[in-house]
Amino acid sequence: MAKPRVFVSSTYFDLKYVRASLDVFIKSLGYEPILSEKGDIAYAHDRALDESCYREAESSDLFVLIIGGRYGSESGADAAGSKGFYERYESITKTEYETAARRDVPIYIFIESGVYAEYLTYQRNKGLESINYAHVDSVNIFRLIEEILAKPRNNQVKTFERYDDIESWLRDQWAGLFRDLLARQSESQQLTALTEQVNQLSQINETMKNYLEAVLSKTVDNSQALISSEEGRLKRARINALIRANNWFKYFNKEADIGLSRFINLVSECEGVEDFSKKIAKEGLEVRVVDHIRMTLEHSAEAKRDLVDAISIVKSNGYVDSGINVDEDSNNFTSTLNSPKFRKRRTSNKED
């Protein structure tokens, strides 16, 4: 099972104990930590070492940035030697952060309390190079914090004095993230159910419109045919709604790229799971796709149940391919009222 990948970004020597503790904590949650010193990054022989770090930061699911008193080494293959306190340059840690931010990876930012206190001092004394800052080795740390706080979102900052402050906050944040995910899934399910109800009401409204047109155009002698046609159309709409919600149809549609009408026609001719497995070979699918679908049915009891449900939905609703056209995208139907016979009848009545 895939695990959330958590990239930990910081300078190493001043924060190595924090990083080691984070490694243990992240593993205890069942997540996969990504720390360069633990061998979690695959380095490419034909690229600069830091480029491999950026690639891992970009592909991570969560990103933890820890800002201490050291700004870190300059990024890029042509990085020069030591830098002056006020000399501007891009560090590897900062570039890792910017890479994750560009991909909109959820970012959790921690700043040592002493560093943040001096950042506030820096804000009040910009341009004064006579000030000696005790907690940082480069003014670029303050510039990085300034850039982070200026972002409109994904920039929540937490100061810390001890490692426990970091672990406690991350535990709460990730629990909240999981709860939010569950809430969004619930909202999505409710929206799907509401959409289906709206679709059904739309079909009923279309039927009422057709009945009214028939009455106004005096097609009384054809009323029974119209009623039968509309009942069939509504029945087809109910089947469509039920099949769309069926998990086997969702899977089959994704794997085989077969639409709603074709799927309904297929299962309407099947007597069971084995019959379905035989008939899909005649649908013009790739052998690889057919084998994969058959293997899924063979090894998954849930898949079999969902397929049996789909067959039952179609057959229990008395599905008959009566020539009613279904537009699978717009969910619009063309009933017999719009057939040449009915149009001709309405026109003749109007002329009378």
Disulfide bonds with the S-S distance in Angstrom:
none
